[in-house]
Structures are given as structure tokens and as C-alpha cells.
């Protein structure tokens, strides 16, 4: 087992990884930008190294600086967390070439699944269902029009690289498709340095269902259930839960068997998430995230498995501690992402935290790097905390979530806690009846 791990990230995920490392008896190295000198992950770590200026490109995306920090601190392994370089195949390759262990999948799988076109082709090879579409990058407008005519409107144009909704446009007609292609290619090129796009049938009212997997180098594959991540704003997840209130036991078992077979065919290693759209009883693979997910705590709550600890053990060459093919969830768990932003306009709200009180009690977990007096910097992702609850039933979990949101206090900055309070009180949420378009519709009809 490793003696020291460098955590190549910041904020709540860096704190979360540190805590597991300490429980495993592993020393931690925190890296930080100049803006994060007083951050909680820096205060908690065994040692810390400043790796550059406030902007991510100067620090958390600075590969030479990260690897230099690992070298000078004698770290044996690097955990990338999520975001930043977590799905950067080049970073994983260089890390391994320099003799450090990358706590994540093999670089070839990161590269393959990071290209959505290649990921869909691979999924089809592995027997996973995919959405009807172009089957590859579009080279000209006439090709796109031909595909759209064949599969029927509406269609959606997607970027081959990246994510977060950038380079993604819906078209309901041929003229609209011409415009959508032009805009999507420009957005994709600007955001990812890759303007390739592809076309898919646009599903009208799908849910977003993802399957958590863990795989070791000894041929073991564990399926840790599914998560429903349908409540999204501009393709950014806001609330996640497990198990999905929309999927039957028979449907999930069929899906899990296909995902397990795909993992074995790939020879996948570590933690990963297969993402699907689900509509009218059918699942359609859309992408795979080759890293730890933001919403992994809900899976931990219903399985009792520390996903980060399993990542570390697998990277060290050990077998998974829990090797049942599929885990039966114990109860129900829901997560709310707490963002430092105006709950109505969604404008980021950095600044000094003047007051901080995290909810507690049975079945309540808060992952955060906030503390009174801490100044949230303006340079990074707006997520500053995650509120996770667990209950014996979904009804109990929802009731507990409402109570915990009432208790949660973050002063000095604006957060989306008021949005969560109002959203979880709706009849649609309490019944579990929502799609990936529900949150946008809710926001259009409600003011906080």
C-alpha cells in the first residue's frame, strides 16, 4: 500500500480524498494555488506545496508543477479527484512514465471514453444500446441533413470532446440544423480545441441514469447500482439520488449485466460511470466518465463502500474488498449540490463566509471545504458543498433532506440552498416524477 499520496485537486473533493487516506494510514500532500493558501484541504494535509497562481492553467492544470510537487515530497501516487486533470490521458501517461501511480483508469481508456464518438462506437461493440445518430463525426452539412431526415427531427448536435453542455444544440428542422451545426462547431472548437460534432436523435422526455462500477486488475467487476441525475440546469447536475424512482428491479438488473460485460470486455480498471438516457423503458448509452463522480457519496450511503478507498486499493494492485457482481442498495440516498451562486440568476457569488452551520443528525452527511472566515475564490467551480442524506425509504430520505436544508446556514455569500428548499418541496420531486428538462421548466415558472 502507498505511504504518501498527492491529491491533485482542491476544495471539497480534496478534503474528501484526504479523509479516506488518513483512515487508511496514508500521508497526504495538498497542492494549492496562491488563492487557496488558506483552504481547508491545505490545513488538513500532512504537507502542502504551492504550485502557481490563482488561474487553473497556472496551478491545478499545470502538469509540470504538479509532478514537481510529487517529486519533491516523495509521493508515490497521485489522485486527480474530478474535474481539472482527472480525465486527461496525457497527465495519466506522464505520471506513470515518471514512476508515480495514477489513481485512475488506464490512459487508453481515458482517451477512448473522452472522445464521445469513440465511446459510442466502443459501447456498440460491447453490446450497449445507443441512440440512433450519425455514428461518427459529421464532415459536411449535407451529411447531417441526410442523417436527420433518416432518424427524424428533433435532433441534437453534440461535441465529440468535452462536456458540460458546450457544443450541444437542438434542432427541430433542417434550417435550424444548419444554424445549430455552425454554432456547435464554433463552441466546441473554442472550448475544447476540437470542433468535431456528431448527431443524435433528440429524446423528448428522458431521464439521466448512470451506473457506478469498480474494477480491479484481477478480473473482478462490482456494479454499485445506478444513480438518477435527471435534475439538471444547462446539463449541469443539481440533485442526484439512488436508486432511481423510475427504474424497475428487472430493468436495472438487465442493464447491470450489460455494463458488467462491457467492463470485462474493456479490461477496465478502477472507478468509472456509464451514463445513459432512459425513455419509454429503454436505456441509451451516451458516455462514460473515467473518474470519481461528484455524486459518488449517494452510492456510498446505500452500499457502505468507500469508493475512494477502493480506487486506492485497486491502484495499488489489490483486489476489490467487495466483489459481489451487483450490490443491493440499503435504503435510499439523495444529494444536493450547494453552489456559491445567486439562486435566481445563477451568477457566481465568491466572497468571505461569515457564518457556516452544517446540518447533522442520523443519515445526514455534508462534504465541504467551507469554514467561517474562509474566502471563496472567484476562479473555480461554484460547488462549495454537497448535502447527502440517507433513509430507509425514499419518503424518509426526502423528509430528512427537507429538514437538513432548513438547518443549512452559509452566510456572507449567496448559495442555491433556497432553490433546493423550494425544489424538493414540489409534488413532482416528492413523487420522483421528473426528466432532464424538469428543472429548466421549474425555473421558468418560479421565482425564489
Secondary structure, DSSP 4 states (H G I P E B T S, - for coil): --SEEEE---HHHHHHHHHHHHHTT-EEEEEEEGGGTT-HHHHHSSEEEEEE-SSGGGTTT-HHHHHHHHHHTT-SEEE--SSTTTT-HHHHHHHHHTTPEESSS-HHHHHHHHSHHHHHHHHHHTT--B-SB-SS---SHHHHHHHHHHH-S-EEEEESS--TTTT-EEESSHHHHHHHHHHHHHHHHHHHS---EEEEEPPSS-EEEEEEEEE-TTS-EEEEEEEEEEEEETTEEEEEEES-TT--HHHHHHHHHHHHHHHHHHT--EEEEEEEEEETTEEEEEEEE-S--TTHHHHHHHH---HHHHHHHHHTTPPPS---SBPPP-SEEEEEEEESB-TTT--B--EE--EEE---STTEEEEE---TTPEEPSSS-SEEEEEEEEESSHHHHHHHHHHHHHH-EEESS--THHHHHHHTTSHHHHHT---TTHHHHHHHH---
